[in-house]
Amino acid sequence: MTAHAQEQITDVCRGIVGITAPVLGVTVSALAEIEQWLRIASLTGGLVVCALTIRSLLRKRE
């Protein structure tokens, strides 16, 4: 492999790392917010299931 080809491969690798690093940084920074919304959605779903279960149990008693 020629020196020019090796230099091009090195430049491409540096470019890939240069593009990937900021994207990963933003993703890691947003994980806390994403986790909060997932927890809220899970809690809401659990409350809905709880309410429907209570409603079903009360209807069976009647």
Stockholm file with secondary structure:
# STOCKHOLM 1.0

chainA/1-62         MTAHAQEQITDVCRGIVGITAPVLGVTVSALAEIEQWLRIASLTGGLVVCALTIRSLLRKRE
#=GR chainA/1-62 SS CCHHHHHHHHHHHHHHHHHHHHHHHHHHHHHHHHHHHHHHHHHHHHHHHHHHHHHHHHHHHC
#=GC SS_cons        CCHHHHHHHHHHHHHHHHHHHHHHHHHHHHHHHHHHHHHHHHHHHHHHHHHHHHHHHHHHHC
//
